[in-house]
Every structure is written in structure tokens, then in C-alpha cells.
Amino acid sequence: MKSIGTKTLHTERLILRRFCETDAEAMFDNWASRSENLTYVTWNPHLNVEQTRNAIGNWVASYDNPYYYKWAICLKENLNSVIGDISLVSVDEENSSCEIGYILGMDYWGRGLMTEALKAVLSYCLDEIGFEEVNACYASLNPVSGRVMEKAGMTFGKRIPNAVERKGYIADKIYYQIKK
């Protein structure tokens, strides 16, 4: 495995790039402040753009670490407006594996954009970094996320019953994977 950090990735319609502090307002507006967009994530909506700016500041400071992987998802037609993010939420060097997490602003759902972003990051993880296995998981109440994983080439790994308990619901945690 190589520790190469977050490099810019290009797809047909997207550019995945490092976050910058000027992304705070777009992130706040597109997903960070919208509770209906955050049902299945572990964190709560941001109360103000300053909270978003602080989160991005921490991410920007982390880019110096070559083991840190977090991308802002932008449409090629508007690089100054982030519409989501995708990142490696855990890395297991011993087993040469990692786990990906992602979120997309709900105004951009249903267009295949997250599948496109996930395919690019999967390729980066397997072909550039050299992971042997990449995983992702979702709460069973959010099957659309599972379809994104399937469309990106991942296959079902396992289901852990009642493993997600947050925001007033209990759900199964479903893992998908792809191997080199």
C-alpha cells in the first residue's frame, strides 16, 4: 500500500478534490444543515455555517497526513459548489483494507452522481493506493445506498442485525465489499 493522500480525481461529470475553507457555505446549504439529508449518518445537522467552517478547517489541516483521504464532490460545471463528500472512514493496514463513507446533497439524488464518485474512489483505493479490499456499509432503512454500492461493482458482504441505533430508529448494518 502506498500512502499518497487525497489527490484530485476526475470522472465524466465530477471532480473530486480536497475541501477548502471557501466550501463552507455550499456544504452547509447542500447537506450539512438539512436534517432530512442526514437521517442515516452519525452526526447531527450543523446549526450555522461557522460549525461547517470549523469541520472543514479540521479536514484541511488533516490533508498534510498522507494517510488521510477525503474528497469534496463537485460538478464539473460548477467547481466552486460542493454537492457532497466521500472519504475513507477507516483504514486497516494489517489487512490491507479500508471503509468508505459518503453523503450527497439531496438536491442531487437520483442522477447516478454518487455511483460515479464511488467508482472513482474505489479505483483509486484498489489501483493507486493498493488496498486489497474496500468496504462500505449502510443502515438497512436506506436501501438506495446499497444500490449505489452494487452499481459501483461492490457485492454483499454481511448483515449485522440491529447494529445501528440512532436518531430514533434501529436498523441492520449491511456491508458491501470489493476485492482487488
N, C-alpha and C positions, 0 to 999 in steps of 0.2 A: 504494500500500500504506500502511496505517496501522500505526503501532507502538502497539498497545493492550494488550499484555501478556496475562497469564493471567487471564481472567475466569471466573467460575463458570458452568458450563453445566449445563442440566437436560435429562434425557431421561425417557422413561416410567418406567424403573426405577432410573436412576442420577443421581447428582450428581457432576460433575467439578469439583473445586475445587483450590485451592492446597494443597500439602503444608504441614503444621505439625509441629513437633518432637514432638508427642504421638503422631504416626503411626508412630513408630519400631518399637514392639513388634509392631503389626499387620503392618507391611511385612515385618519380619524373619520373623514366623511364617508369613505367607501366601505369600511368594515369595523374599525375599532370602536366606534360609538354605537353600533347598531346591534341591539340585543338579539334580534331575530337572525342575525348573521353569526352569532356566537353561541348558539344553543349547544353545540357539541364540542366546544373547546373548553379547556380547563380554566380560562381566565374570564373575568367579567368585563363588560363594556367600559371603555375609558370615559371618564366624566368630563374631560376637557382636552383640548389639543395639547396642552402642556404635558399631560400624562403620556400622550402618544410621543411627543418630542423627547421625553426622558427615556422611554423604551428604545426609541431609535438611537439615541445617544449612546446607550449601553451597547447596542448592536454594532454601531460604527466603531466604538472603541475595541470591540472584540475582533474586528477584521484583521488586526495585526497577528492574531493567532492562526497559524497555517492549518489548524485542525477545526476551524470554525467555518461553517457552511450555511449561509442564509442569504436568500435572494429576494429582491423586490421584483414582482411580476409587473411588467409594463407592456401595453400595446405598442407596437412599432410606430403607430400613427400618433402617439402621444407619450413620449418617453418621460415627461415630467409628472405624469399622474400614475401612481402605483395603484393597481387594482387587486393585489393580493400578495401573499408571500408563501415561500416554500423553503424548508430548511431541513437539515439533519438534526433531529431532536435527541438522538443518542448515537454513539459510536462504540463498538466493541472490537477493539484492535485484536484481541486474543483470538476471536472467531472470525475476523475479517468481515464484519457485518455492521450495518447501520440501520437506523429507522428514520423515515421521512415523515414530516408533518406538513400540512398545508392549509391555507384558507384563501378563499376568493370572495371579493365583494359581491353581494347577491345581485347587484345590477348586471353582473357579467356571467351569471349562471346560465347553463343550458346551451352554450356555444362551443363546447369542447376545449375551452381555453386551459382549464386545469389539467386535462388529459395531456394536452400539448406540452405544458410546463413540466408535468411529472415525467413524461417520456424523456425530455431533455436532461432532467436531473438524474434519472435512472441511468441513462447512457454515461453521463459524467461520472457517476459513482462507480459503475462497473468498468468502464473503458479507460477513464482518465485516472481516477484515484486508485482503482484496483480492488475494490471490495469484492468478495466472493458472493455475498448475499445482501440484498436490500429488502427491508421490511417496511410495512406501513400498517396502521390499524384504524378502525373506526367503530363508533358506537352503533349497535345493530339498528337503532332507530333512524339512522342516517344511511340507508342503503345506496343512495346516489353516490356517496363517497366510495363505496365498494365497486360500483360500476366504473368510476374513474380509474381505479386501480386495475380492474380487469381490462379496460380498453387500452391501458398503458402497457399491458403484457404481463402483469402480475397474476399469480394464482393463489387460490385459497390456501392458507396455512393452518390455522386453528381458530376455534371459537372458545372463549372463556366465559361461561355463564355468569351473569350478574356482576361483572367485573368493573362496570362503570356506574358510579353513583355520584351524581352532581346535578345541580340546578333543578331539583325536584323530580328526577327520574332515575330509574335503574335500567341498565341495558347490558347486553352481552358485548364483550370486546371481540372484534373479529380481525384477525391478522391475515394479511396477504404478503406474498414474497416473490422475489425474482432472484434467480441464481445466475452466476456467470456461465 
